[in-house]
């Protein structure tokens, strides 16, 4: 009886804490959910969007953020931005990569190769922190997986369900953050070196607003107009999608393999059930046909 009361009290406390999560996070509103082409079991990355997102990273974000886990050649692999091998080779050659030591025991710089990872904008984390107000900018290749927010009860349960799950908290948060820079409300004090952001926890962020409308020039269509709007909202969607790909470049291959495995297991289960029915069909008939005295012993 005592154990039952303890379990009931623990369950009540867990539910109470879960229901309080939205209230605790009320100071920073939950980011709005966006529609992503790669969401869901059958989602796929949009190559054009990934190319635009890479353009935003290269022209804006790369000045501060490293991308140490992504190699140039990844840009041409299946499921990614879809650049050709020649384009990747030409792109890599525009970067200087530290290599060595040479025969004299000295490090040297050379043009990048497709197998190289993107060289960081700073030689080390200490230099990055010194140039950015005392805190090194996080690596770009893990941000989409590292950032999230609490959804609270009961959403964290539905988020884990297959086919209806929600795993885009990171990109939704990043998109909202890039659009959340605004003037502080009256009476809100913003210390020097920080900026007001609606979606950042505590609302005070050290990163200044990184991008503005019209800052990045997108490819034009036949009419000479941008293929998509050159706005902060569109920039942030494109670069967030690129960050999702950088964090998991083989996502589409994983989904395709998972679908084939599930289909195989379904077919295998049906085959095993059919074999079981065939193997035990005659045995069941013999058992039911036994004499009453023998049938009781079974």
N, C-alpha and C positions, 0 to 999 in steps of 0.2 A: 504493500500500500504506500509506504514511504517513497519507494522508487517511482511509483506511478505519479505521485505528486511532484517529485523532482523533475521528471520528464515533462510533465504538463507545464510546470513553471518555466522550464528552459525553452519549450516551444513558444509559449506566450511572449517571453522576452525576445526571442529571435524575430517573431512576427512584428512585435512592437518596434524593434530597432529597424527592421526592413521598411516598415511603413513610414518611419521618421526620416529616411534618407532623402526624399525629395525636399522636405522642409529644411534639412541641414544644408542642402545645396541651393536653397532658394536665392541666396545672395547673387550667385552666378547662374543665370537661367540656362536651362538645357538647350543645347544647340538644336536648331530645326533639322529634321530628317530630310536629306536630299535623295534624289533618284540617281543611282549609279549603274552604269551599264554592266558592271562586273558583279553586282550584288546577286545573291541567290545561287542555287545549285547550278543553274545553267547560264550564269552571267559570264560575259566575255569583255575583255578590255577593248576600248575603242582606240584603234591605232592613231587616228587623227588627233584625238584628245591627248593621248600620251605624247605625241610629237609636240603639240602646243605646250603641254606641261613641262616637257624637257626644255623647250625654248624659254619658258618663264624661269625655270631653275638656272639655266645657263646665263641668262642676261641679268637676273636679279638675285636669286637666292645663293648662287655659288660664290658670291663675294664674301659671305660669312659662313655658310654651312658646308661642311665636307660631305662626301658621299663615298666613304671608304669601302663599302661592301659591294659596290657595283662596278663592273668592268666595262670598258668601251664595247667589247664584243657582245655584251648582253643586249645592247640596243638593236642588234640585228637578229637575235634569236627569236624563235617562234613564240608567239604569245606576248611580244613586247611592242615597242614603237614601230617596228617594221622597217628600219633603215637597212639599206643594202650594205654588203661587205665593203664595197668601195667607199661609200659615204662614211662608214665607221672608221675606216683606215685614214681617210682624209681628216676627219674630226680629231682622232687621236693624235695626229701629227701636229695639230695646232697647240698642244699642251707640251710643257717641258716636265719631264719626269726625272727625279733623282735616282741614279743608279750607281753601281759600283760595289766594292772598290775596283779600280783599274789596276794595271800592272805596277803602277807607282804607289798603290795603296791609298789612292784618293777617290773620294766620291765625285761624281760628275753628273751633269744633266744632259739628257738626250730627248729627241722628239718621242712622243708617246706612241705606243703600239696598241693594237686592239686587245691584247691580253692584259694590258695594264689597267689598274683601277684608277678612278678619277683622283688626281692629285688634290690634296686639301689646300684651302686658301692660306693656311697658316702652318708653320713648321711643326708646331706642337700645341697642346691644349693651353699651356701657360701663355704663349703668345696670343692665342685666340681670345683668352680671357682678358688679357691686358688691353686688347684692341676693342673689346666689347663690354666695357664697364665692369670688369671683374668676373664675368661669367662666360665660359666658352659656349658658343652656340651648339646645340645637339646635332649629331650626325643625321644627315638627311635620309639615309637609307634605312633607318629604323623608326623614324618618327610616326609613321602611320600606324604601326603596331604598338608603339610605346605610349601613345596618347589615347585617353579614353575618358569616360565620365560615368558616374553612377546613375543607373536607370531606376533603381529602387524596385520594391515589390509591387506587383507580381511580374514586372516586365523582364527581370533577369531570368525568370523561368521560361517564358515564351521565347526569349532570345536564343535559348539553347536548343529549341526544337528544330529538327531537320525540316527542310523545305520552307519553313516560315521563319527561320532564325534571323537574327540581326547581328551582324558583325562589323558594321561600318561606323562604329562610334568614333574611331580615330579620325577618319577623313571628314566626318560631319563636324567634329570639334575643330579640326584645322581650318576647314572652310569658314566656320562661324567666327573663329578667332581672327582670321585675316579680314573679315568684314566687320569686326566688332570695335574697331577704333573709332572713337567719337569724343566729343567734348564732355568733360566730367559734369555730373549734375551739380547744381548750386550747393555750395557748402562742402563739397568733396575736395579734400586737399590732395594734390598730386605732387610728391616730392620731386626734386630735380633728378633727372636721369631715369624717370619712369613715365609711363604713358597710360592713359585710361583706356581699358578695353572691357566691353560689356561681358564677354564670355570667359575672360581669364579669371581663375579663382582669386578672389581679393580685388579684382579689377585693375590692379597696378602691375604692369608688365615692363620689363627692361628693354624689350625690343621695340624700336620705333616702327611706325607704320611702314612696311616694306615696299608697298606697291600702290600706284594710283591709276586712275582711269587714263587710258591712252599711252601708258608707259612702254608697253611691249607692242610692237607692230606685228600683227598676225598676217598669214598669207591671204592674198586677195582672190576673189572669184573672177569670172570673166567680165563682170560689170565693174571691176576695180574696187569692190567693197570687201571689207573683212569677212571671212567665212563665218565668224561668230563675233559677237560684240566685244570690243576692247575695253572691258570694264573690270573693276576689282572683283565683282561677283564671278565673272567668267574666268578671269585669271586664277582665282582661288580654287574654282572647281577643277580646272585643268591641272594645276600643279598638285592638288590633293590626289587626283587620280594617278598622276605620275608617281607620287610618293607611295601610293598603295602598291603600284607595280614594283617600285624599287625595293619595298619591304618583302615582297613575295613574287619574284620574277617568274616562277614556275607555277603560278596559281592555276592557270587554265589547264596545264598538263595534269596537275593534281586533281582538279575537278573531273577531267575526262577519265582518268584512271579510276577515281572513286565511283563514277557512274558505271563503268564496266564491271568493277568488282561487285557492286550491289546487284546489277543485272545477273551476273554469274551466280551469286548466292541465291537469288530468287529461283533461277532455273535449276540449280542444284537441289534446293529444298523440294521443289516439285518432283524432280526425278527420284529423290530418296523416298518421298512419300509414296510414289507409284510403285517403286521396287518393294517397299515394305508391305504394301497391300498385296502384291503378287506373291511374295515369298510366304506370307502367313495366311493366305486365303485358304489353302487346303488344310493346313494344320488346324485352323479354327473349325472347319467342317468336321474333321475327325474327332476333335474334342467334344463337339456338341452331339456327335453320333454315338458316343460310348454308352455302355450299359449304365443304368442309374447307380448301381453300386460302385462301379469304377469312377463314374463322373463325380461322385461325392469325394473320392480320394483326391481328385484334382482340385 
